């Protein structure tokens, strides 16, 4: 994926990941009423119907989404969003 020069949103399809790849994922830690999210890079172990299993420092995490290391992390993607102005799509 790349960033749109106009609105700074992300454009394009995410790269495919496969088992054994290093992937970006998000660990959610719930404390009281707040959720703290941190982006990590782990190794993809399993692709499941409802998400992914990623091993990071010997612990297996369940992740709802993972990203290719060269793609924006799920956090960046959520914060920045996708291209909304259509500039890049129009050129493609
Ligand atoms: Zn745009």
PDB file of the backbone (N, CA, C, O) and the ligand in Angstrom, with CONECT records:
HET     ZN  A 101       1
ATOM      1  N   UNK A   1       0.847  -1.189   0.000  1.00  0.00           N
ATOM      2  CA  UNK A   1       0.000   0.000   0.000  1.00  0.00           C
ATOM      3  C   UNK A   1       0.882   1.238   0.000  1.00  0.00           C
ATOM      4  O   UNK A   1       2.025   1.204   0.454  1.00  0.00           O
ATOM      5  N   UNK A   2       0.340   2.320  -0.511  1.00  0.00           N
ATOM      6  CA  UNK A   2       1.070   3.581  -0.465  1.00  0.00           C
ATOM      7  C   UNK A   2       0.133   4.682   0.013  1.00  0.00           C
ATOM      8  O   UNK A   2      -1.074   4.479   0.146  1.00  0.00           O
ATOM      9  N   UNK A   3       0.711   5.846   0.267  1.00  0.00           N
ATOM     10  CA  UNK A   3      -0.116   6.930   0.787  1.00  0.00           C
ATOM     11  C   UNK A   3      -0.491   7.894  -0.313  1.00  0.00           C
ATOM     12  O   UNK A   3       0.308   8.193  -1.200  1.00  0.00           O
ATOM     13  N   UNK A   4      -1.702   8.369  -0.244  1.00  0.00           N
ATOM     14  CA  UNK A   4      -2.185   9.366  -1.184  1.00  0.00           C
ATOM     15  C   UNK A   4      -1.521  10.707  -0.874  1.00  0.00           C
ATOM     16  O   UNK A   4      -1.465  11.121   0.284  1.00  0.00           O
ATOM     17  N   UNK A   5      -1.020  11.380  -1.903  1.00  0.00           N
ATOM     18  CA  UNK A   5      -0.352  12.659  -1.702  1.00  0.00           C
ATOM     19  C   UNK A   5      -1.318  13.752  -1.273  1.00  0.00           C
ATOM     20  O   UNK A   5      -0.919  14.733  -0.647  1.00  0.00           O
ATOM     21  N   UNK A   6      -2.554  13.583  -1.603  1.00  0.00           N
ATOM     22  CA  UNK A   6      -3.531  14.643  -1.346  1.00  0.00           C
ATOM     23  C   UNK A   6      -4.131  14.541   0.058  1.00  0.00           C
ATOM     24  O   UNK A   6      -4.056  15.490   0.838  1.00  0.00           O
ATOM     25  N   UNK A   7      -4.717  13.403   0.374  1.00  0.00           N
ATOM     26  CA  UNK A   7      -5.408  13.297   1.664  1.00  0.00           C
ATOM     27  C   UNK A   7      -4.614  12.469   2.678  1.00  0.00           C
ATOM     28  O   UNK A   7      -5.016  12.344   3.835  1.00  0.00           O
ATOM     29  N   UNK A   8      -3.487  11.905   2.237  1.00  0.00           N
ATOM     30  CA  UNK A   8      -2.602  11.111   3.101  1.00  0.00           C
ATOM     31  C   UNK A   8      -3.201   9.772   3.524  1.00  0.00           C
ATOM     32  O   UNK A   8      -2.636   9.067   4.360  1.00  0.00           O
ATOM     33  N   UNK A   9      -4.334   9.433   2.948  1.00  0.00           N
ATOM     34  CA  UNK A   9      -4.908   8.127   3.238  1.00  0.00           C
ATOM     35  C   UNK A   9      -4.147   7.034   2.494  1.00  0.00           C
ATOM     36  O   UNK A   9      -3.371   7.314   1.580  1.00  0.00           O
ATOM     37  N   UNK A  10      -4.377   5.807   2.891  1.00  0.00           N
ATOM     38  CA  UNK A  10      -3.691   4.698   2.226  1.00  0.00           C
ATOM     39  C   UNK A  10      -4.467   4.225   1.006  1.00  0.00           C
ATOM     40  O   UNK A  10      -5.697   4.203   0.990  1.00  0.00           O
ATOM     41  N   UNK A  11      -3.714   3.852   0.000  1.00  0.00           N
ATOM     42  CA  UNK A  11      -4.318   3.414  -1.255  1.00  0.00           C
ATOM     43  C   UNK A  11      -3.772   2.037  -1.613  1.00  0.00           C
ATOM     44  O   UNK A  11      -2.623   1.715  -1.311  1.00  0.00           O
ATOM     45  N   UNK A  12      -4.590   1.249  -2.246  1.00  0.00           N
ATOM     46  CA  UNK A  12      -4.122  -0.022  -2.762  1.00  0.00           C
ATOM     47  C   UNK A  12      -4.496  -1.176  -1.866  1.00  0.00           C
ATOM     48  O   UNK A  12      -5.023  -1.002  -0.767  1.00  0.00           O
ATOM     49  N   UNK A  13      -4.208  -2.359  -2.367  1.00  0.00           N
ATOM     50  CA  UNK A  13      -4.542  -3.554  -1.612  1.00  0.00           C
ATOM     51  C   UNK A  13      -3.407  -3.903  -0.656  1.00  0.00           C
ATOM     52  O   UNK A  13      -2.235  -3.707  -0.979  1.00  0.00           O
ATOM     53  N   UNK A  14      -3.757  -4.423   0.525  1.00  0.00           N
ATOM     54  CA  UNK A  14      -2.715  -4.911   1.431  1.00  0.00           C
ATOM     55  C   UNK A  14      -1.977  -6.083   0.787  1.00  0.00           C
ATOM     56  O   UNK A  14      -2.570  -6.870   0.050  1.00  0.00           O
ATOM     57  N   UNK A  15      -0.693  -6.192   1.068  1.00  0.00           N
ATOM     58  CA  UNK A  15       0.056  -7.344   0.569  1.00  0.00           C
ATOM     59  C   UNK A  15      -0.428  -8.592   1.285  1.00  0.00           C
ATOM     60  O   UNK A  15      -0.871  -8.543   2.433  1.00  0.00           O
ATOM     61  N   UNK A  16      -0.335  -9.707   0.584  1.00  0.00           N
ATOM     62  CA  UNK A  16      -0.767 -10.958   1.205  1.00  0.00           C
ATOM     63  C   UNK A  16       0.287 -11.460   2.173  1.00  0.00           C
ATOM     64  O   UNK A  16       1.488 -11.315   1.947  1.00  0.00           O
ATOM     65  N   UNK A  17      -0.187 -12.051   3.248  1.00  0.00           N
ATOM     66  CA  UNK A  17       0.729 -12.667   4.200  1.00  0.00           C
ATOM     67  C   UNK A  17       0.444 -14.163   4.233  1.00  0.00           C
ATOM     68  O   UNK A  17      -0.673 -14.604   3.965  1.00  0.00           O
ATOM     69  N   UNK A  18       1.472 -14.933   4.566  1.00  0.00           N
ATOM     70  CA  UNK A  18       1.256 -16.364   4.684  1.00  0.00           C
ATOM     71  C   UNK A  18       1.915 -16.877   5.956  1.00  0.00           C
ATOM     72  O   UNK A  18       2.737 -16.198   6.571  1.00  0.00           O
ATOM     73  N   UNK A  19       1.537 -18.081   6.330  1.00  0.00           N
ATOM     74  CA  UNK A  19       2.061 -18.676   7.549  1.00  0.00           C
ATOM     75  C   UNK A  19       3.585 -18.718   7.490  1.00  0.00           C
ATOM     76  O   UNK A  19       4.172 -19.123   6.487  1.00  0.00           O
ATOM     77  N   UNK A  20       4.214 -18.291   8.589  1.00  0.00           N
ATOM     78  CA  UNK A  20       5.670 -18.270   8.645  1.00  0.00           C
ATOM     79  C   UNK A  20       6.247 -16.888   8.387  1.00  0.00           C
ATOM     80  O   UNK A  20       7.413 -16.633   8.687  1.00  0.00           O
ATOM     81  N   UNK A  21       5.440 -16.001   7.836  1.00  0.00           N
ATOM     82  CA  UNK A  21       5.895 -14.639   7.584  1.00  0.00           C
ATOM     83  C   UNK A  21       5.925 -13.837   8.888  1.00  0.00           C
ATOM     84  O   UNK A  21       5.199 -14.126   9.839  1.00  0.00           O
ATOM     85  N   UNK A  22       6.788 -12.826   8.895  1.00  0.00           N
ATOM     86  CA  UNK A  22       6.691 -11.838   9.952  1.00  0.00           C
ATOM     87  C   UNK A  22       5.556 -10.893   9.601  1.00  0.00           C
ATOM     88  O   UNK A  22       5.447 -10.422   8.469  1.00  0.00           O
ATOM     89  N   UNK A  23       4.725 -10.627  10.576  1.00  0.00           N
ATOM     90  CA  UNK A  23       3.581  -9.758  10.327  1.00  0.00           C
ATOM     91  C   UNK A  23       3.436  -8.750  11.466  1.00  0.00           C
ATOM     92  O   UNK A  23       3.848  -8.992  12.600  1.00  0.00           O
ATOM     93  N   UNK A  24       2.843  -7.629  11.123  1.00  0.00           N
ATOM     94  CA  UNK A  24       2.489  -6.659  12.146  1.00  0.00           C
ATOM     95  C   UNK A  24       1.124  -7.007  12.701  1.00  0.00           C
ATOM     96  O   UNK A  24       0.226  -7.397  11.955  1.00  0.00           O
ATOM     97  N   UNK A  25       0.966  -6.870  13.985  1.00  0.00           N
ATOM     98  CA  UNK A  25      -0.354  -7.091  14.576  1.00  0.00           C
ATOM     99  C   UNK A  25      -0.473  -6.188  15.799  1.00  0.00           C
ATOM    100  O   UNK A  25       0.471  -5.497  16.182  1.00  0.00           O
ATOM    101  N   UNK A  26      -1.645  -6.217  16.391  1.00  0.00           N
ATOM    102  CA  UNK A  26      -1.911  -5.300  17.493  1.00  0.00           C
ATOM    103  C   UNK A  26      -2.265  -6.078  18.747  1.00  0.00           C
ATOM    104  O   UNK A  26      -3.133  -6.951  18.730  1.00  0.00           O
ATOM    105  N   UNK A  27      -1.584  -5.751  19.829  1.00  0.00           N
ATOM    106  CA  UNK A  27      -1.930  -6.334  21.119  1.00  0.00           C
ATOM    107  C   UNK A  27      -2.834  -5.346  21.845  1.00  0.00           C
ATOM    108  O   UNK A  27      -2.505  -4.168  21.981  1.00  0.00           O
ATOM    109  N   UNK A  28      -3.974  -5.844  22.306  1.00  0.00           N
ATOM    110  CA  UNK A  28      -4.884  -4.992  23.069  1.00  0.00           C
ATOM    111  C   UNK A  28      -4.802  -5.383  24.532  1.00  0.00           C
ATOM    112  O   UNK A  28      -4.970  -6.545  24.902  1.00  0.00           O
ATOM    113  N   UNK A  29      -4.544  -4.398  25.333  1.00  0.00           N
ATOM    114  CA  UNK A  29      -4.548  -4.643  26.768  1.00  0.00           C
ATOM    115  C   UNK A  29      -5.696  -3.871  27.389  1.00  0.00           C
ATOM    116  O   UNK A  29      -5.771  -2.646  27.288  1.00  0.00           O
ATOM    117  N   UNK A  30      -6.583  -4.603  28.029  1.00  0.00           N
ATOM    118  CA  UNK A  30      -7.723  -3.937  28.660  1.00  0.00           C
ATOM    119  C   UNK A  30      -7.424  -3.698  30.128  1.00  0.00           C
ATOM    120  O   UNK A  30      -7.041  -4.604  30.869  1.00  0.00           O
ATOM    121  N   UNK A  31      -7.609  -2.454  30.519  1.00  0.00           N
ATOM    122  CA  UNK A  31      -7.399  -2.109  31.916  1.00  0.00           C
ATOM    123  C   UNK A  31      -8.541  -1.192  32.319  1.00  0.00           C
ATOM    124  O   UNK A  31      -8.735  -0.130  31.727  1.00  0.00           O
ATOM    125  N   UNK A  32      -9.287  -1.600  33.317  1.00  0.00           N
ATOM    126  CA  UNK A  32     -10.499  -0.874  33.692  1.00  0.00           C
ATOM    127  C   UNK A  32     -11.361  -0.654  32.441  1.00  0.00           C
ATOM    128  O   UNK A  32     -11.772  -1.615  31.789  1.00  0.00           O
ATOM    129  N   UNK A  33     -11.624   0.575  32.122  1.00  0.00           N
ATOM    130  CA  UNK A  33     -12.484   0.823  30.973  1.00  0.00           C
ATOM    131  C   UNK A  33     -11.713   1.216  29.730  1.00  0.00           C
ATOM    132  O   UNK A  33     -12.313   1.513  28.697  1.00  0.00           O
ATOM    133  N   UNK A  34     -10.400   1.223  29.813  1.00  0.00           N
ATOM    134  CA  UNK A  34      -9.651   1.679  28.654  1.00  0.00           C
ATOM    135  C   UNK A  34      -8.932   0.516  27.984  1.00  0.00           C
ATOM    136  O   UNK A  34      -8.585  -0.480  28.619  1.00  0.00           O
ATOM    137  N   UNK A  35      -8.727   0.670  26.720  1.00  0.00           N
ATOM    138  CA  UNK A  35      -7.999  -0.333  25.956  1.00  0.00           C
ATOM    139  C   UNK A  35      -6.740   0.308  25.426  1.00  0.00           C
ATOM    140  O   UNK A  35      -6.784   1.346  24.766  1.00  0.00           O
ATOM    141  N   UNK A  36      -5.606  -0.325  25.724  1.00  0.00           N
ATOM    142  CA  UNK A  36      -4.356   0.196  25.223  1.00  0.00           C
ATOM    143  C   UNK A  36      -3.894  -0.702  24.082  1.00  0.00           C
ATOM    144  O   UNK A  36      -3.796  -1.919  24.237  1.00  0.00           O
ATOM    145  N   UNK A  37      -3.619  -0.104  22.961  1.00  0.00           N
ATOM    146  CA  UNK A  37      -3.201  -0.893  21.815  1.00  0.00           C
ATOM    147  C   UNK A  37      -1.740  -0.621  21.500  1.00  0.00           C
ATOM    148  O   UNK A  37      -1.298   0.528  21.478  1.00  0.00           O
ATOM    149  N   UNK A  38      -1.001  -1.686  21.258  1.00  0.00           N
ATOM    150  CA  UNK A  38       0.363  -1.483  20.822  1.00  0.00           C
ATOM    151  C   UNK A  38       0.665  -2.383  19.643  1.00  0.00           C
ATOM    152  O   UNK A  38       0.244  -3.539  19.603  1.00  0.00           O
ATOM    153  N   UNK A  39       1.390  -1.849  18.694  1.00  0.00           N
ATOM    154  CA  UNK A  39       1.738  -2.591  17.490  1.00  0.00           C
ATOM    155  C   UNK A  39       2.998  -3.407  17.740  1.00  0.00           C
ATOM    156  O   UNK A  39       3.972  -2.910  18.305  1.00  0.00           O
ATOM    157  N   UNK A  40       2.967  -4.652  17.318  1.00  0.00           N
ATOM    158  CA  UNK A  40       4.113  -5.540  17.462  1.00  0.00           C
ATOM    159  C   UNK A  40       4.345  -6.258  16.136  1.00  0.00           C
ATOM    160  O   UNK A  40       3.473  -6.305  15.269  1.00  0.00           O
ATOM    161  N   UNK A  41       5.541  -6.811  16.008  1.00  0.00           N
ATOM    162  CA  UNK A  41       5.808  -7.667  14.860  1.00  0.00           C
ATOM    163  C   UNK A  41       6.093  -9.070  15.364  1.00  0.00           C
ATOM    164  O   UNK A  41       6.987  -9.279  16.184  1.00  0.00           O
ATOM    165  N   UNK A  42       5.328 -10.024  14.868  1.00  0.00           N
ATOM    166  CA  UNK A  42       5.510 -11.409  15.276  1.00  0.00           C
ATOM    167  C   UNK A  42       5.501 -12.314  14.065  1.00  0.00           C
ATOM    168  O   UNK A  42       5.499 -11.856  12.922  1.00  0.00           O
ATOM    169  N   UNK A  43       5.495 -13.615  14.336  1.00  0.00           N
ATOM    170  CA  UNK A  43       5.499 -14.578  13.251  1.00  0.00           C
ATOM    171  C   UNK A  43       4.123 -15.206  13.128  1.00  0.00           C
ATOM    172  O   UNK A  43       3.547 -15.680  14.108  1.00  0.00           O
ATOM    173  N   UNK A  44       3.615 -15.199  11.928  1.00  0.00           N
ATOM    174  CA  UNK A  44       2.275 -15.748  11.700  1.00  0.00           C
ATOM    175  C   UNK A  44       2.317 -17.265  11.794  1.00  0.00           C
ATOM    176  O   UNK A  44       3.058 -17.924  11.065  1.00  0.00           O
ATOM    177  N   UNK A  45       1.511 -17.812  12.701  1.00  0.00           N
ATOM    178  CA  UNK A  45       1.483 -19.256  12.910  1.00  0.00           C
ATOM    179  C   UNK A  45       0.331 -19.921  12.199  1.00  0.00           C
ATOM    180  O   UNK A  45       0.470 -21.013  11.649  1.00  0.00           O
ATOM    181  N   UNK A  46      -0.807 -19.256  12.213  1.00  0.00           N
ATOM    182  CA  UNK A  46      -2.036 -19.907  11.786  1.00  0.00           C
ATOM    183  C   UNK A  46      -3.011 -18.861  11.261  1.00  0.00           C
ATOM    184  O   UNK A  46      -3.189 -17.796  11.852  1.00  0.00           O
ATOM    185  N   UNK A  47      -3.631 -19.193  10.141  1.00  0.00           N
ATOM    186  CA  UNK A  47      -4.702 -18.333   9.637  1.00  0.00           C
ATOM    187  C   UNK A  47      -6.008 -19.056   9.902  1.00  0.00           C
ATOM    188  O   UNK A  47      -6.231 -20.161   9.408  1.00  0.00           O
ATOM    189  N   UNK A  48      -6.865 -18.425  10.684  1.00  0.00           N
ATOM    190  CA  UNK A  48      -8.111 -19.058  11.089  1.00  0.00           C
ATOM    191  C   UNK A  48      -9.287 -18.348  10.447  1.00  0.00           C
ATOM    192  O   UNK A  48      -9.143 -17.290   9.834  1.00  0.00           O
ATOM    193  N   UNK A  49     -10.443 -18.950  10.600  1.00  0.00           N
ATOM    194  CA  UNK A  49     -11.639 -18.355  10.006  1.00  0.00           C
ATOM    195  C   UNK A  49     -11.937 -16.992  10.622  1.00  0.00           C
ATOM    196  O   UNK A  49     -12.434 -16.093   9.945  1.00  0.00           O
ATOM    197  N   UNK A  50     -11.629 -16.844  11.916  1.00  0.00           N
ATOM    198  CA  UNK A  50     -12.018 -15.617  12.602  1.00  0.00           C
ATOM    199  C   UNK A  50     -10.823 -14.745  12.963  1.00  0.00           C
ATOM    200  O   UNK A  50     -10.946 -13.829  13.776  1.00  0.00           O
ATOM    201  N   UNK A  51      -9.674 -15.020  12.367  1.00  0.00           N
ATOM    202  CA  UNK A  51      -8.520 -14.178  12.679  1.00  0.00           C
ATOM    203  C   UNK A  51      -7.214 -14.911  12.452  1.00  0.00           C
ATOM    204  O   UNK A  51      -7.116 -15.797  11.604  1.00  0.00           O
ATOM    205  N   UNK A  52      -6.211 -14.523  13.228  1.00  0.00           N
ATOM    206  CA  UNK A  52      -4.869 -15.036  13.028  1.00  0.00           C
ATOM    207  C   UNK A  52      -4.236 -15.376  14.371  1.00  0.00           C
ATOM    208  O   UNK A  52      -4.539 -14.749  15.387  1.00  0.00           O
ATOM    209  N   UNK A  53      -3.362 -16.365  14.368  1.00  0.00           N
ATOM    210  CA  UNK A  53      -2.544 -16.631  15.536  1.00  0.00           C
ATOM    211  C   UNK A  53      -1.128 -16.183  15.220  1.00  0.00           C
ATOM    212  O   UNK A  53      -0.534 -16.597  14.224  1.00  0.00           O
ATOM    213  N   UNK A  54      -0.602 -15.334  16.084  1.00  0.00           N
ATOM    214  CA  UNK A  54       0.725 -14.782  15.880  1.00  0.00           C
ATOM    215  C   UNK A  54       1.559 -15.062  17.116  1.00  0.00           C
ATOM    216  O   UNK A  54       1.102 -14.849  18.239  1.00  0.00           O
ATOM    217  N   UNK A  55       2.777 -15.537  16.915  1.00  0.00           N
ATOM    218  CA  UNK A  55       3.645 -15.783  18.059  1.00  0.00           C
ATOM    219  C   UNK A  55       4.628 -14.629  18.190  1.00  0.00           C
ATOM    220  O   UNK A  55       5.288 -14.224  17.233  1.00  0.00           O
ATOM    221  N   UNK A  56       4.698 -14.121  19.407  1.00  0.00           N
ATOM    222  CA  UNK A  56       5.581 -12.994  19.689  1.00  0.00           C
ATOM    223  C   UNK A  56       6.257 -13.243  21.020  1.00  0.00           C
ATOM    224  O   UNK A  56       5.592 -13.334  22.052  1.00  0.00           O
ATOM    225  N   UNK A  57       7.573 -13.353  21.002  1.00  0.00           N
ATOM    226  CA  UNK A  57       8.355 -13.621  22.212  1.00  0.00           C
ATOM    227  C   UNK A  57       7.823 -14.820  22.989  1.00  0.00           C
ATOM    228  O   UNK A  57       7.711 -14.779  24.215  1.00  0.00           O
ATOM    229  N   UNK A  58       7.498 -15.889  22.264  1.00  0.00           N
ATOM    230  CA  UNK A  58       7.107 -17.126  22.918  1.00  0.00           C
ATOM    231  C   UNK A  58       5.655 -17.196  23.344  1.00  0.00           C
ATOM    232  O   UNK A  58       5.208 -18.218  23.866  1.00  0.00           O
ATOM    233  N   UNK A  59       4.920 -16.132  23.129  1.00  0.00           N
ATOM    234  CA  UNK A  59       3.505 -16.132  23.485  1.00  0.00           C
ATOM    235  C   UNK A  59       2.667 -16.060  22.225  1.00  0.00           C
ATOM    236  O   UNK A  59       2.977 -15.307  21.302  1.00  0.00           O
ATOM    237  N   UNK A  60       1.599 -16.850  22.192  1.00  0.00           N
ATOM    238  CA  UNK A  60       0.724 -16.826  21.030  1.00  0.00           C
ATOM    239  C   UNK A  60      -0.419 -15.849  21.288  1.00  0.00           C
ATOM    240  O   UNK A  60      -1.118 -15.933  22.298  1.00  0.00           O
ATOM    241  N   UNK A  61      -0.587 -14.937  20.363  1.00  0.00           N
ATOM    242  CA  UNK A  61      -1.665 -13.965  20.463  1.00  0.00           C
ATOM    243  C   UNK A  61      -2.688 -14.216  19.369  1.00  0.00           C
ATOM    244  O   UNK A  61      -2.356 -14.678  18.277  1.00  0.00           O
ATOM    245  N   UNK A  62      -3.925 -13.907  19.680  1.00  0.00           N
ATOM    246  CA  UNK A  62      -4.957 -13.913  18.654  1.00  0.00           C
ATOM    247  C   UNK A  62      -5.085 -12.502  18.114  1.00  0.00           C
ATOM    248  O   UNK A  62      -5.229 -11.548  18.879  1.00  0.00           O
ATOM    249  N   UNK A  63      -5.033 -12.370  16.818  1.00  0.00           N
ATOM    250  CA  UNK A  63      -5.160 -11.055  16.209  1.00  0.00           C
ATOM    251  C   UNK A  63      -6.301 -11.071  15.206  1.00  0.00           C
ATOM    252  O   UNK A  63      -6.438 -12.008  14.420  1.00  0.00           O
ATOM    253  N   UNK A  64      -7.104 -10.041  15.240  1.00  0.00           N
ATOM    254  CA  UNK A  64      -8.209  -9.934  14.296  1.00  0.00           C
ATOM    255  C   UNK A  64      -7.716  -9.594  12.905  1.00  0.00           C
ATOM    256  O   UNK A  64      -8.330  -9.963  11.904  1.00  0.00           O
ATOM    257  N   UNK A  65      -6.592  -8.880  12.856  1.00  0.00           N
ATOM    258  CA  UNK A  65      -6.013  -8.556  11.563  1.00  0.00           C
ATOM    259  C   UNK A  65      -4.503  -8.472  11.688  1.00  0.00           C
ATOM    260  O   UNK A  65      -3.973  -8.132  12.747  1.00  0.00           O
ATOM    261  N   UNK A  66      -3.828  -8.778  10.619  1.00  0.00           N
ATOM    262  CA  UNK A  66      -2.376  -8.679  10.590  1.00  0.00           C
ATOM    263  C   UNK A  66      -1.993  -7.913   9.334  1.00  0.00           C
ATOM    264  O   UNK A  66      -2.785  -7.775   8.403  1.00  0.00           O
ATOM    265  N   UNK A  67      -0.766  -7.419   9.329  1.00  0.00           N
ATOM    266  CA  UNK A  67      -0.338  -6.659   8.159  1.00  0.00           C
ATOM    267  C   UNK A  67       1.060  -7.086   7.742  1.00  0.00           C
ATOM    268  O   UNK A  67       1.882  -7.480   8.569  1.00  0.00           O
ATOM    269  N   UNK A  68       1.304  -7.000   6.468  1.00  0.00           N
ATOM    270  CA  UNK A  68       2.633  -7.251   5.928  1.00  0.00           C
ATOM    271  C   UNK A  68       3.588  -6.195   6.502  1.00  0.00           C
ATOM    272  O   UNK A  68       3.197  -5.041   6.673  1.00  0.00           O
ATOM    273  N   UNK A  69       4.842  -6.585   6.803  1.00  0.00           N
ATOM    274  CA  UNK A  69       5.774  -5.620   7.404  1.00  0.00           C
ATOM    275  C   UNK A  69       5.964  -4.351   6.571  1.00  0.00           C
ATOM    276  O   UNK A  69       6.265  -3.291   7.120  1.00  0.00           O
ATOM    277  N   UNK A  70       5.795  -4.449   5.278  1.00  0.00           N
ATOM    278  CA  UNK A  70       5.979  -3.268   4.438  1.00  0.00           C
ATOM    279  C   UNK A  70       4.692  -2.461   4.294  1.00  0.00           C
ATOM    280  O   UNK A  70       4.685  -1.385   3.695  1.00  0.00           O
ATOM    281  N   UNK A  71       3.636  -2.979   4.835  1.00  0.00           N
ATOM    282  CA  UNK A  71       2.378  -2.240   4.818  1.00  0.00           C
ATOM    283  C   UNK A  71       2.217  -1.508   6.147  1.00  0.00           C
ATOM    284  O   UNK A  71       2.891  -1.823   7.128  1.00  0.00           O
ATOM    285  N   UNK A  72       1.325  -0.536   6.168  1.00  0.00           N
ATOM    286  CA  UNK A  72       1.058   0.147   7.436  1.00  0.00           C
ATOM    287  C   UNK A  72       0.490  -0.826   8.453  1.00  0.00           C
ATOM    288  O   UNK A  72      -0.223  -1.762   8.092  1.00  0.00           O
ATOM    289  N   UNK A  73       0.800  -0.610   9.719  1.00  0.00           N
ATOM    290  CA  UNK A  73       0.268  -1.474  10.759  1.00  0.00           C
ATOM    291  C   UNK A  73      -1.237  -1.245  10.872  1.00  0.00           C
ATOM    292  O   UNK A  73      -1.751  -0.211  10.444  1.00  0.00           O
ATOM    293  N   UNK A  74      -1.942  -2.228  11.458  1.00  0.00           N
ATOM    294  CA  UNK A  74      -3.387  -2.038  11.624  1.00  0.00           C
ATOM    295  C   UNK A  74      -3.718  -0.749  12.382  1.00  0.00           C
ATOM    296  O   UNK A  74      -4.766  -0.144  12.153  1.00  0.00           O
ATOM    297  N   UNK A  75      -2.832  -0.333  13.278  1.00  0.00           N
ATOM    298  CA  UNK A  75      -3.080   0.912  14.017  1.00  0.00           C
ATOM    299  C   UNK A  75      -2.971   2.110  13.084  1.00  0.00           C
ATOM    300  O   UNK A  75      -3.844   2.978  13.080  1.00  0.00           O
ATOM    301  N   UNK A  76      -1.904   2.162  12.292  1.00  0.00           N
ATOM    302  CA  UNK A  76      -1.745   3.278  11.357  1.00  0.00           C
ATOM    303  C   UNK A  76      -2.922   3.337  10.405  1.00  0.00           C
ATOM    304  O   UNK A  76      -3.441   4.406  10.085  1.00  0.00           O
ATOM    305  N   UNK A  77      -3.323   2.169   9.967  1.00  0.00           N
ATOM    306  CA  UNK A  77      -4.415   2.103   9.014  1.00  0.00           C
ATOM    307  C   UNK A  77      -5.708   2.629   9.648  1.00  0.00           C
ATOM    308  O   UNK A  77      -6.478   3.357   9.022  1.00  0.00           O
ATOM    309  N   UNK A  78      -5.920   2.240  10.899  1.00  0.00           N
ATOM    310  CA  UNK A  78      -7.135   2.685  11.590  1.00  0.00           C
ATOM    311  C   UNK A  78      -7.089   4.189  11.845  1.00  0.00           C
ATOM    312  O   UNK A  78      -8.103   4.876  11.717  1.00  0.00           O
ATOM    313  N   UNK A  79      -5.914   4.696  12.204  1.00  0.00           N
ATOM    314  CA  UNK A  79      -5.791   6.117  12.513  1.00  0.00           C
ATOM    315  C   UNK A  79      -5.844   6.972  11.258  1.00  0.00           C
ATOM    316  O   UNK A  79      -6.511   8.005  11.217  1.00  0.00           O
ATOM    317  N   UNK A  80      -5.128   6.522  10.235  1.00  0.00           N
ATOM    318  CA  UNK A  80      -5.006   7.336   9.033  1.00  0.00           C
ATOM    319  C   UNK A  80      -6.172   7.105   8.082  1.00  0.00           C
ATOM    320  O   UNK A  80      -6.679   8.033   7.452  1.00  0.00           O
ATOM    321  N   UNK A  81      -6.576   5.870   7.999  1.00  0.00           N
ATOM    322  CA  UNK A  81      -7.687   5.553   7.112  1.00  0.00           C
ATOM    323  C   UNK A  81      -7.239   5.395   5.679  1.00  0.00           C
ATOM    324  O   UNK A  81      -6.060   5.529   5.351  1.00  0.00           O
ATOM    325  N   UNK A  82      -8.195   5.112   4.849  1.00  0.00           N
ATOM    326  CA  UNK A  82      -7.888   4.933   3.435  1.00  0.00           C
ATOM    327  C   UNK A  82      -8.141   6.224   2.683  1.00  0.00           C
ATOM    328  O   UNK A  82      -8.814   7.132   3.170  1.00  0.00           O
ATOM    329  N   UNK A  83      -7.587   6.281   1.492  1.00  0.00           N
ATOM    330  CA  UNK A  83      -7.769   7.458   0.649  1.00  0.00           C
ATOM    331  C   UNK A  83      -9.254   7.740   0.483  1.00  0.00           C
ATOM    332  O   UNK A  83     -10.035   6.878   0.080  1.00  0.00           O
ATOM    333  N   UNK A  84      -9.612   8.963   0.803  1.00  0.00           N
ATOM    334  CA  UNK A  84     -11.027   9.316   0.715  1.00  0.00           C
ATOM    335  C   UNK A  84     -11.301  10.304  -0.407  1.00  0.00           C
ATOM    336  O   UNK A  84     -12.459  10.575  -0.728  1.00  0.00           O
ATOM    337  N   UNK A  85     -10.234  10.849  -1.013  1.00  0.00           N
ATOM    338  CA  UNK A  85     -10.454  11.888  -2.023  1.00  0.00           C
ATOM    339  C   UNK A  85     -10.565  11.300  -3.420  1.00  0.00           C
ATOM    340  O   UNK A  85     -11.056  11.951  -4.342  1.00  0.00           O
ATOM    341  N   UNK A  86     -10.097  10.042  -3.574  1.00  0.00           N
ATOM    342  CA  UNK A  86     -10.238   9.401  -4.869  1.00  0.00           C
ATOM    343  C   UNK A  86      -9.159   9.759  -5.874  1.00  0.00           C
ATOM    344  O   UNK A  86      -9.177   9.261  -7.000  1.00  0.00           O
ATOM    345  N   UNK A  87      -8.207  10.626  -5.484  1.00  0.00           N
ATOM    346  CA  UNK A  87      -7.173  11.061  -6.418  1.00  0.00           C
ATOM    347  C   UNK A  87      -6.367   9.885  -6.959  1.00  0.00           C
ATOM    348  O   UNK A  87      -6.202   9.729  -8.169  1.00  0.00           O
ATOM    349  N   UNK A  88      -5.875   9.071  -6.048  1.00  0.00           N
ATOM    350  CA  UNK A  88      -5.029   7.958  -6.454  1.00  0.00           C
ATOM    351  C   UNK A  88      -5.812   6.913  -7.225  1.00  0.00           C
ATOM    352  O   UNK A  88      -5.316   6.327  -8.187  1.00  0.00           O
ATOM    353  N   UNK A  89      -7.025   6.691  -6.794  1.00  0.00           N
ATOM    354  CA  UNK A  89      -7.851   5.699  -7.484  1.00  0.00           C
ATOM    355  C   UNK A  89      -8.155   6.131  -8.910  1.00  0.00           C
ATOM    356  O   UNK A  89      -8.244   5.312  -9.825  1.00  0.00           O
ATOM    357  N   UNK A  90      -8.310   7.436  -9.072  1.00  0.00           N
ATOM    358  CA  UNK A  90      -8.615   7.950 -10.399  1.00  0.00           C
ATOM    359  C   UNK A  90      -7.453   7.750 -11.350  1.00  0.00           C
ATOM    360  O   UNK A  90      -7.635   7.562 -12.553  1.00  0.00           O
ATOM    361  N   UNK A  91      -6.230   7.797 -10.777  1.00  0.00           N
ATOM    362  CA  UNK A  91      -5.054   7.641 -11.626  1.00  0.00           C
ATOM    363  C   UNK A  91      -4.807   6.189 -11.983  1.00  0.00           C
ATOM    364  O   UNK A  91      -4.213   5.892 -13.019  1.00  0.00           O
ATOM    365  N   UNK A  92      -5.255   5.291 -11.137  1.00  0.00           N
ATOM    366  CA  UNK A  92      -4.949   3.878 -11.334  1.00  0.00           C
ATOM    367  C   UNK A  92      -5.757   3.290 -12.473  1.00  0.00           C
ATOM    368  O   UNK A  92      -5.624   2.105 -12.776  1.00  0.00           O
TER     369      UNK A  92
HETATM  370 ZN    ZN A 101      -6.600  10.625  -1.362  1.00  0.00          ZN
END
